[in-house]
Amino acid sequence: MALDFRRFNRSFDELFRIQINALDLFPVASCFKAWLALHYFMHVPPDEWDTGEYSPVYQMAVNSDNVMTGVVLDMVARRVRSRKNAIETFNDFLTQTVGMANGLHTWNWPDSPTVGLTDPRFAPSAARSVRLDGQEYRVDNAFTAADLARGYDFLLRGEYFTRSPELKAAIQSARALLSIPAASYRSPIERVYADGYTGKDGILPSADISTGRVVNDAGLIRRGDYHYIIAFMSAGESESTALSVLGQVISQMQTFDGS
């Protein structure tokens, strides 16, 4: 398991950061979709934004639709002046704009327009493998908890430190979309914290990946004058164990706030 847990005051000063295995690679599952939403709002003109319930970006961010994820990747890439493919274009955004260290290798979901596209920079290798209990797993789309925390730091503080009205509007719109709970599903953080959050989880059953079950969740929580970032990743652990650890993190957050 990995954790990156951060607290900020009303002036958005970082008060502390607790990191456990935060630089280790884990399968990211669907967590990356939070910044695909931001990618959309930053590159599609505002008068063309469509965030209705049946729009691709809504289905991708709120309901985690995997085909629509490929549609959004392709849609945004067509707006970016680049000879690179949709995966590479998104990764450039993650690394150069958001400041992450990692990116997607593929998004080969059946019927997605991104089937067959790759970014060789993030191909599985000995240097880019997930290591669990002494075993090496070469899996696609490996990120770190620090990547996810960095991404939510950008979503939390970016609008307050930018002079760009376009970036400010994009961040606000992405946060609003990521704050909508799915109608029939609760993420791991939502299951241990009833007051809601702004974020995106990622779950993979053990049958779908060699590492064993993946349970990830990351996002922003506001309590009074304080903001928290929680970025949690796990592989090969049970869902009950992951929920127990997240519950302990939430209880510490409530202790800090005296409630």
Secondary structure, 3 states (H helix, E strand, C coil): CEEEEEEECCCCCEEEEEEECCCCCEECHHHHHHHHHHHHHHHCCHHHCCCCCCCHHHHHHCCCCHHHHHHHHHHHHCCCCCCCCHHHHHHHHHHHHHCCCCCCCECCCCCCCCCCCECHHHCCCCCCCEEECCEEECCCCEECHHHHHHHHHHHHHHHHHCCCHHHHHHHHHHHHHHCCCCCCCCCHHHHHCCCCCEEEEEEECHHHCCCCCEEEEEEEEEECCEEEEEEEECECCCHHHHHHHHHHHHHHHHHHCCC
